[in-house]
Amino acid sequence: MADFETNNGELEETPLDPQIRKAINVSIFEGAFYTGFFLLSQGFLLTSLGLYFNASELILSLAFALPVAFQFFQLFTPFILDRIKSRKKIVVVSSLISRLPWIVLAVAVSIGLRDAKLFLYMFMISQVALTFAGNAWNSWIRGLVPENLRGRFFGIRNLGSSLVTIFATLLYSNILDAVVEPYNYLLVISIGLIFGFLSLGLLTIQYEPPSRVFGALAGLKACLKDANFRKFMFYAFLWNFAIYVSAPYFTLYQIRFLKLSYSIIGFYSILSGAVALPAYYIWGTTVDKYGSKVVAQIGIFTVSWLPFLWLFMAESTMRSLLPIDAITAGIGWAAVNLAVFSLAFEVAGFHSSAYFSLFFSSVAFGSIAGSLAGGYLGEIFVDKHFSFIGFDFEGIKLMFLTSGTLRIASLFVLRKVKVRKYEKPRIVVQAVLAAVGRKMIAVPRYAGQAVQSGIKKAREREKRSS
């Protein structure tokens, strides 16, 4: 974490306090373990768990939105910080509470209780608790990691999370297919809880630097007067509306229409995660060098075309389109997940906790509005078929079309947000491709040098022995 590449391409050493350095390393490992727990509330795992508990399309849509929709409660976090003063206490206690409902769901599975309302209520409690941890954690990390290392830090942290994503997705998907129901769901939830409590243990030993606490109400008012931040809030609303209007339907389409097994779905998730591994590191260094906004624009542009790809998805085309989707998603979402989060740090002003609470509230409003719209439209269109100019298609694909159009619209909103460090996307893409090309060219050269060196040493040993 101590080395970073400057604009001149030289490597410089950034001195860090040993306590800070240790806390940064702990946070990287904590993020990796947390991912194993976090996956329970994402993608095909959440869909399959919801279907086990007999959840309808509307409940599934709400469940997908809850992790982000409850970010609205982060508006209250600055007031809690004013009273408790310790971000670490808020994060640890909230994280502990978030794990407990999953124990209830594990017990429900073990006794054969399949109640959609129980599933939704327990999931709601877990996500509300995580919401209060989120803002405090962001403020904690903002004070912990130096600004010139944040891109690299989040890149490496997300790299570790991607490794766990690959391992855990492979494990979870194989368990769902190989172990008889309901023990497969019980085993998946239990393993997720093990990951969750390991991450909680690391949070308890992570150092918290002193923080400057501001009046919560004054901080919120100052943020709302920031015109640039209001543009960023509108972008956050529109982007999350675009994502969550179709969030559960990609997995649902794979299960119901393409009739894919959980192992196959998991394989493509693993492929996407494997592609994201080097992408996180590349985008992390790019953020440090060129800024967060341009990387966010590149990532959003990349993933905005994926819903249109799904318009052509069918049993006859999925063998060629699913790999394209997985690889493109790995590259694009790595940029989005890293850069948009880093951009929030960059746009946030002095009252960081207030900025974060308003930002995540915008995310919450967008996600819940998108999920409600998606759930309502899904119940109307999912099981219907349409014909247009001789082209027959499933009604669920209207959800993909809506999402893709809105994703592109959000890109134009993001262009209006001002940042201190920015470069044109075309120039950054050329620089990234050139850097990747140099690395790829260097690999066989270094490999050849290593082989030649090995042969030379072997010949020298042979001469000495003779």
Secondary structure as a PSIPRED ss2 file (coil, helix, strand):
# PSIPRED VFORMAT (PSIPRED V4.0)

   1 M C   1.000  0.000  0.000
   2 A C   1.000  0.000  0.000
   3 D E   0.000  0.000  1.000
   4 F E   0.000  0.000  1.000
   5 E E   0.000  0.000  1.000
   6 T C   1.000  0.000  0.000
   7 N C   1.000  0.000  0.000
   8 N C   1.000  0.000  0.000
   9 G C   1.000  0.000  0.000
  10 E C   1.000  0.000  0.000
  11 L E   0.000  0.000  1.000
  12 E E   0.000  0.000  1.000
  13 E E   0.000  0.000  1.000
  14 T C   1.000  0.000  0.000
  15 P C   1.000  0.000  0.000
  16 L C   1.000  0.000  0.000
  17 D C   1.000  0.000  0.000
  18 P H   0.000  1.000  0.000
  19 Q H   0.000  1.000  0.000
  20 I H   0.000  1.000  0.000
  21 R H   0.000  1.000  0.000
  22 K H   0.000  1.000  0.000
  23 A H   0.000  1.000  0.000
  24 I H   0.000  1.000  0.000
  25 N H   0.000  1.000  0.000
  26 V H   0.000  1.000  0.000
  27 S H   0.000  1.000  0.000
  28 I H   0.000  1.000  0.000
  29 F H   0.000  1.000  0.000
  30 E H   0.000  1.000  0.000
  31 G H   0.000  1.000  0.000
  32 A H   0.000  1.000  0.000
  33 F H   0.000  1.000  0.000
  34 Y H   0.000  1.000  0.000
  35 T H   0.000  1.000  0.000
  36 G H   0.000  1.000  0.000
  37 F H   0.000  1.000  0.000
  38 F H   0.000  1.000  0.000
  39 L H   0.000  1.000  0.000
  40 L H   0.000  1.000  0.000
  41 S H   0.000  1.000  0.000
  42 Q C   1.000  0.000  0.000
  43 G H   0.000  1.000  0.000
  44 F H   0.000  1.000  0.000
  45 L H   0.000  1.000  0.000
  46 L H   0.000  1.000  0.000
  47 T H   0.000  1.000  0.000
  48 S H   0.000  1.000  0.000
  49 L H   0.000  1.000  0.000
  50 G H   0.000  1.000  0.000
  51 L H   0.000  1.000  0.000
  52 Y H   0.000  1.000  0.000
  53 F C   1.000  0.000  0.000
  54 N C   1.000  0.000  0.000
  55 A C   1.000  0.000  0.000
  56 S C   1.000  0.000  0.000
  57 E H   0.000  1.000  0.000
  58 L H   0.000  1.000  0.000
  59 I H   0.000  1.000  0.000
  60 L H   0.000  1.000  0.000
  61 S H   0.000  1.000  0.000
  62 L H   0.000  1.000  0.000
  63 A H   0.000  1.000  0.000
  64 F H   0.000  1.000  0.000
  65 A H   0.000  1.000  0.000
  66 L H   0.000  1.000  0.000
  67 P H   0.000  1.000  0.000
  68 V H   0.000  1.000  0.000
  69 A H   0.000  1.000  0.000
  70 F H   0.000  1.000  0.000
  71 Q H   0.000  1.000  0.000
  72 F H   0.000  1.000  0.000
  73 F H   0.000  1.000  0.000
  74 Q H   0.000  1.000  0.000
  75 L H   0.000  1.000  0.000
  76 F H   0.000  1.000  0.000
  77 T H   0.000  1.000  0.000
  78 P H   0.000  1.000  0.000
  79 F H   0.000  1.000  0.000
  80 I H   0.000  1.000  0.000
  81 L H   0.000  1.000  0.000
  82 D H   0.000  1.000  0.000
  83 R H   0.000  1.000  0.000
  84 I H   0.000  1.000  0.000
  85 K C   1.000  0.000  0.000
  86 S C   1.000  0.000  0.000
  87 R H   0.000  1.000  0.000
  88 K H   0.000  1.000  0.000
  89 K H   0.000  1.000  0.000
  90 I H   0.000  1.000  0.000
  91 V H   0.000  1.000  0.000
  92 V H   0.000  1.000  0.000
  93 V H   0.000  1.000  0.000
  94 S H   0.000  1.000  0.000
  95 S H   0.000  1.000  0.000
  96 L H   0.000  1.000  0.000
  97 I H   0.000  1.000  0.000
  98 S H   0.000  1.000  0.000
  99 R H   0.000  1.000  0.000
 100 L H   0.000  1.000  0.000
 101 P H   0.000  1.000  0.000
 102 W H   0.000  1.000  0.000
 103 I H   0.000  1.000  0.000
 104 V H   0.000  1.000  0.000
 105 L H   0.000  1.000  0.000
 106 A H   0.000  1.000  0.000
 107 V H   0.000  1.000  0.000
 108 A H   0.000  1.000  0.000
 109 V H   0.000  1.000  0.000
 110 S H   0.000  1.000  0.000
 111 I C   1.000  0.000  0.000
 112 G C   1.000  0.000  0.000
 113 L C   1.000  0.000  0.000
 114 R C   1.000  0.000  0.000
 115 D C   1.000  0.000  0.000
 116 A H   0.000  1.000  0.000
 117 K H   0.000  1.000  0.000
 118 L H   0.000  1.000  0.000
 119 F H   0.000  1.000  0.000
 120 L H   0.000  1.000  0.000
 121 Y H   0.000  1.000  0.000
 122 M H   0.000  1.000  0.000
 123 F H   0.000  1.000  0.000
 124 M H   0.000  1.000  0.000
 125 I H   0.000  1.000  0.000
 126 S H   0.000  1.000  0.000
 127 Q H   0.000  1.000  0.000
 128 V H   0.000  1.000  0.000
 129 A H   0.000  1.000  0.000
 130 L H   0.000  1.000  0.000
 131 T H   0.000  1.000  0.000
 132 F H   0.000  1.000  0.000
 133 A H   0.000  1.000  0.000
 134 G H   0.000  1.000  0.000
 135 N H   0.000  1.000  0.000
 136 A H   0.000  1.000  0.000
 137 W H   0.000  1.000  0.000
 138 N H   0.000  1.000  0.000
 139 S H   0.000  1.000  0.000
 140 W H   0.000  1.000  0.000
 141 I H   0.000  1.000  0.000
 142 R H   0.000  1.000  0.000
 143 G H   0.000  1.000  0.000
 144 L H   0.000  1.000  0.000
 145 V C   1.000  0.000  0.000
 146 P C   1.000  0.000  0.000
 147 E H   0.000  1.000  0.000
 148 N H   0.000  1.000  0.000
 149 L H   0.000  1.000  0.000
 150 R H   0.000  1.000  0.000
 151 G H   0.000  1.000  0.000
 152 R H   0.000  1.000  0.000
 153 F H   0.000  1.000  0.000
 154 F H   0.000  1.000  0.000
 155 G H   0.000  1.000  0.000
 156 I H   0.000  1.000  0.000
 157 R H   0.000  1.000  0.000
 158 N H   0.000  1.000  0.000
 159 L H   0.000  1.000  0.000
 160 G H   0.000  1.000  0.000
 161 S H   0.000  1.000  0.000
 162 S H   0.000  1.000  0.000
 163 L H   0.000  1.000  0.000
 164 V H   0.000  1.000  0.000
 165 T H   0.000  1.000  0.000
 166 I H   0.000  1.000  0.000
 167 F H   0.000  1.000  0.000
 168 A H   0.000  1.000  0.000
 169 T H   0.000  1.000  0.000
 170 L H   0.000  1.000  0.000
 171 L H   0.000  1.000  0.000
 172 Y H   0.000  1.000  0.000
 173 S H   0.000  1.000  0.000
 174 N H   0.000  1.000  0.000
 175 I H   0.000  1.000  0.000
 176 L H   0.000  1.000  0.000
 177 D H   0.000  1.000  0.000
 178 A H   0.000  1.000  0.000
 179 V C   1.000  0.000  0.000
 180 V C   1.000  0.000  0.000
 181 E C   1.000  0.000  0.000
 182 P C   1.000  0.000  0.000
 183 Y H   0.000  1.000  0.000
 184 N H   0.000  1.000  0.000
 185 Y H   0.000  1.000  0.000
 186 L H   0.000  1.000  0.000
 187 L H   0.000  1.000  0.000
 188 V H   0.000  1.000  0.000
 189 I H   0.000  1.000  0.000
 190 S H   0.000  1.000  0.000
 191 I H   0.000  1.000  0.000
 192 G H   0.000  1.000  0.000
 193 L H   0.000  1.000  0.000
 194 I H   0.000  1.000  0.000
 195 F H   0.000  1.000  0.000
 196 G H   0.000  1.000  0.000
 197 F H   0.000  1.000  0.000
 198 L H   0.000  1.000  0.000
 199 S H   0.000  1.000  0.000
 200 L H   0.000  1.000  0.000
 201 G H   0.000  1.000  0.000
 202 L H   0.000  1.000  0.000
 203 L H   0.000  1.000  0.000
 204 T H   0.000  1.000  0.000
 205 I H   0.000  1.000  0.000
 206 Q C   1.000  0.000  0.000
 207 Y C   1.000  0.000  0.000
 208 E C   1.000  0.000  0.000
 209 P C   1.000  0.000  0.000
 210 P C   1.000  0.000  0.000
 211 S C   1.000  0.000  0.000
 212 R C   1.000  0.000  0.000
 213 V C   1.000  0.000  0.000
 214 F C   1.000  0.000  0.000
 215 G C   1.000  0.000  0.000
 216 A H   0.000  1.000  0.000
 217 L H   0.000  1.000  0.000
 218 A H   0.000  1.000  0.000
 219 G H   0.000  1.000  0.000
 220 L H   0.000  1.000  0.000
 221 K H   0.000  1.000  0.000
 222 A H   0.000  1.000  0.000
 223 C H   0.000  1.000  0.000
 224 L H   0.000  1.000  0.000
 225 K C   1.000  0.000  0.000
 226 D C   1.000  0.000  0.000
 227 A H   0.000  1.000  0.000
 228 N H   0.000  1.000  0.000
 229 F H   0.000  1.000  0.000
 230 R H   0.000  1.000  0.000
 231 K H   0.000  1.000  0.000
 232 F H   0.000  1.000  0.000
 233 M H   0.000  1.000  0.000
 234 F H   0.000  1.000  0.000
 235 Y H   0.000  1.000  0.000
 236 A H   0.000  1.000  0.000
 237 F H   0.000  1.000  0.000
 238 L H   0.000  1.000  0.000
 239 W H   0.000  1.000  0.000
 240 N H   0.000  1.000  0.000
 241 F H   0.000  1.000  0.000
 242 A H   0.000  1.000  0.000
 243 I H   0.000  1.000  0.000
 244 Y H   0.000  1.000  0.000
 245 V C   1.000  0.000  0.000
 246 S C   1.000  0.000  0.000
 247 A C   1.000  0.000  0.000
 248 P C   1.000  0.000  0.000
 249 Y H   0.000  1.000  0.000
 250 F H   0.000  1.000  0.000
 251 T H   0.000  1.000  0.000
 252 L H   0.000  1.000  0.000
 253 Y H   0.000  1.000  0.000
 254 Q H   0.000  1.000  0.000
 255 I H   0.000  1.000  0.000
 256 R H   0.000  1.000  0.000
 257 F H   0.000  1.000  0.000
 258 L C   1.000  0.000  0.000
 259 K C   1.000  0.000  0.000
 260 L C   1.000  0.000  0.000
 261 S C   1.000  0.000  0.000
 262 Y H   0.000  1.000  0.000
 263 S H   0.000  1.000  0.000
 264 I H   0.000  1.000  0.000
 265 I H   0.000  1.000  0.000
 266 G H   0.000  1.000  0.000
 267 F H   0.000  1.000  0.000
 268 Y H   0.000  1.000  0.000
 269 S H   0.000  1.000  0.000
 270 I H   0.000  1.000  0.000
 271 L H   0.000  1.000  0.000
 272 S H   0.000  1.000  0.000
 273 G H   0.000  1.000  0.000
 274 A H   0.000  1.000  0.000
 275 V H   0.000  1.000  0.000
 276 A H   0.000  1.000  0.000
 277 L H   0.000  1.000  0.000
 278 P H   0.000  1.000  0.000
 279 A H   0.000  1.000  0.000
 280 Y H   0.000  1.000  0.000
 281 Y H   0.000  1.000  0.000
 282 I H   0.000  1.000  0.000
 283 W H   0.000  1.000  0.000
 284 G H   0.000  1.000  0.000
 285 T H   0.000  1.000  0.000
 286 T H   0.000  1.000  0.000
 287 V H   0.000  1.000  0.000
 288 D H   0.000  1.000  0.000
 289 K H   0.000  1.000  0.000
 290 Y H   0.000  1.000  0.000
 291 G C   1.000  0.000  0.000
 292 S H   0.000  1.000  0.000
 293 K H   0.000  1.000  0.000
 294 V H   0.000  1.000  0.000
 295 V H   0.000  1.000  0.000
 296 A H   0.000  1.000  0.000
 297 Q H   0.000  1.000  0.000
 298 I H   0.000  1.000  0.000
 299 G H   0.000  1.000  0.000
 300 I H   0.000  1.000  0.000
 301 F H   0.000  1.000  0.000
 302 T H   0.000  1.000  0.000
 303 V H   0.000  1.000  0.000
 304 S H   0.000  1.000  0.000
 305 W C   1.000  0.000  0.000
 306 L H   0.000  1.000  0.000
 307 P H   0.000  1.000  0.000
 308 F H   0.000  1.000  0.000
 309 L H   0.000  1.000  0.000
 310 W H   0.000  1.000  0.000
 311 L H   0.000  1.000  0.000
 312 F H   0.000  1.000  0.000
 313 M C   1.000  0.000  0.000
 314 A C   1.000  0.000  0.000
 315 E C   1.000  0.000  0.000
 316 S C   1.000  0.000  0.000
 317 T C   1.000  0.000  0.000
 318 M H   0.000  1.000  0.000
 319 R H   0.000  1.000  0.000
 320 S H   0.000  1.000  0.000
 321 L H   0.000  1.000  0.000
 322 L H   0.000  1.000  0.000
 323 P H   0.000  1.000  0.000
 324 I H   0.000  1.000  0.000
 325 D H   0.000  1.000  0.000
 326 A H   0.000  1.000  0.000
 327 I H   0.000  1.000  0.000
 328 T H   0.000  1.000  0.000
 329 A H   0.000  1.000  0.000
 330 G H   0.000  1.000  0.000
 331 I H   0.000  1.000  0.000
 332 G H   0.000  1.000  0.000
 333 W H   0.000  1.000  0.000
 334 A H   0.000  1.000  0.000
 335 A H   0.000  1.000  0.000
 336 V H   0.000  1.000  0.000
 337 N H   0.000  1.000  0.000
 338 L H   0.000  1.000  0.000
 339 A H   0.000  1.000  0.000
 340 V H   0.000  1.000  0.000
 341 F H   0.000  1.000  0.000
 342 S H   0.000  1.000  0.000
 343 L H   0.000  1.000  0.000
 344 A H   0.000  1.000  0.000
 345 F H   0.000  1.000  0.000
 346 E H   0.000  1.000  0.000
 347 V H   0.000  1.000  0.000
 348 A C   1.000  0.000  0.000
 349 G C   1.000  0.000  0.000
 350 F C   1.000  0.000  0.000
 351 H C   1.000  0.000  0.000
 352 S H   0.000  1.000  0.000
 353 S H   0.000  1.000  0.000
 354 A H   0.000  1.000  0.000
 355 Y H   0.000  1.000  0.000
 356 F H   0.000  1.000  0.000
 357 S H   0.000  1.000  0.000
 358 L H   0.000  1.000  0.000
 359 F H   0.000  1.000  0.000
 360 F H   0.000  1.000  0.000
 361 S H   0.000  1.000  0.000
 362 S H   0.000  1.000  0.000
 363 V H   0.000  1.000  0.000
 364 A H   0.000  1.000  0.000
 365 F H   0.000  1.000  0.000
 366 G H   0.000  1.000  0.000
 367 S H   0.000  1.000  0.000
 368 I H   0.000  1.000  0.000
 369 A H   0.000  1.000  0.000
 370 G H   0.000  1.000  0.000
 371 S H   0.000  1.000  0.000
 372 L H   0.000  1.000  0.000
 373 A H   0.000  1.000  0.000
 374 G H   0.000  1.000  0.000
 375 G H   0.000  1.000  0.000
 376 Y H   0.000  1.000  0.000
 377 L H   0.000  1.000  0.000
 378 G H   0.000  1.000  0.000
 379 E H   0.000  1.000  0.000
 380 I H   0.000  1.000  0.000
 381 F H   0.000  1.000  0.000
 382 V C   1.000  0.000  0.000
 383 D C   1.000  0.000  0.000
 384 K C   1.000  0.000  0.000
 385 H E   0.000  0.000  1.000
 386 F E   0.000  0.000  1.000
 387 S E   0.000  0.000  1.000
 388 F E   0.000  0.000  1.000
 389 I C   1.000  0.000  0.000
 390 G C   1.000  0.000  0.000
 391 F E   0.000  0.000  1.000
 392 D E   0.000  0.000  1.000
 393 F E   0.000  0.000  1.000
 394 E E   0.000  0.000  1.000
 395 G C   1.000  0.000  0.000
 396 I C   1.000  0.000  0.000
 397 K H   0.000  1.000  0.000
 398 L H   0.000  1.000  0.000
 399 M H   0.000  1.000  0.000
 400 F H   0.000  1.000  0.000
 401 L H   0.000  1.000  0.000
 402 T H   0.000  1.000  0.000
 403 S H   0.000  1.000  0.000
 404 G H   0.000  1.000  0.000
 405 T H   0.000  1.000  0.000
 406 L H   0.000  1.000  0.000
 407 R H   0.000  1.000  0.000
 408 I H   0.000  1.000  0.000
 409 A H   0.000  1.000  0.000
 410 S H   0.000  1.000  0.000
 411 L H   0.000  1.000  0.000
 412 F H   0.000  1.000  0.000
 413 V H   0.000  1.000  0.000
 414 L H   0.000  1.000  0.000
 415 R C   1.000  0.000  0.000
 416 K C   1.000  0.000  0.000
 417 V C   1.000  0.000  0.000
 418 K C   1.000  0.000  0.000
 419 V C   1.000  0.000  0.000
 420 R C   1.000  0.000  0.000
 421 K C   1.000  0.000  0.000
 422 Y C   1.000  0.000  0.000
 423 E C   1.000  0.000  0.000
 424 K C   1.000  0.000  0.000
 425 P H   0.000  1.000  0.000
 426 R H   0.000  1.000  0.000
 427 I H   0.000  1.000  0.000
 428 V H   0.000  1.000  0.000
 429 V H   0.000  1.000  0.000
 430 Q H   0.000  1.000  0.000
 431 A H   0.000  1.000  0.000
 432 V H   0.000  1.000  0.000
 433 L H   0.000  1.000  0.000
 434 A H   0.000  1.000  0.000
 435 A H   0.000  1.000  0.000
 436 V H   0.000  1.000  0.000
 437 G H   0.000  1.000  0.000
 438 R H   0.000  1.000  0.000
 439 K H   0.000  1.000  0.000
 440 M H   0.000  1.000  0.000
 441 I H   0.000  1.000  0.000
 442 A H   0.000  1.000  0.000
 443 V H   0.000  1.000  0.000
 444 P H   0.000  1.000  0.000
 445 R H   0.000  1.000  0.000
 446 Y H   0.000  1.000  0.000
 447 A H   0.000  1.000  0.000
 448 G H   0.000  1.000  0.000
 449 Q H   0.000  1.000  0.000
 450 A H   0.000  1.000  0.000
 451 V H   0.000  1.000  0.000
 452 Q H   0.000  1.000  0.000
 453 S H   0.000  1.000  0.000
 454 G H   0.000  1.000  0.000
 455 I H   0.000  1.000  0.000
 456 K H   0.000  1.000  0.000
 457 K H   0.000  1.000  0.000
 458 A H   0.000  1.000  0.000
 459 R H   0.000  1.000  0.000
 460 E H   0.000  1.000  0.000
 461 R H   0.000  1.000  0.000
 462 E H   0.000  1.000  0.000
 463 K H   0.000  1.000  0.000
 464 R H   0.000  1.000  0.000
 465 S H   0.000  1.000  0.000
 466 S C   1.000  0.000  0.000
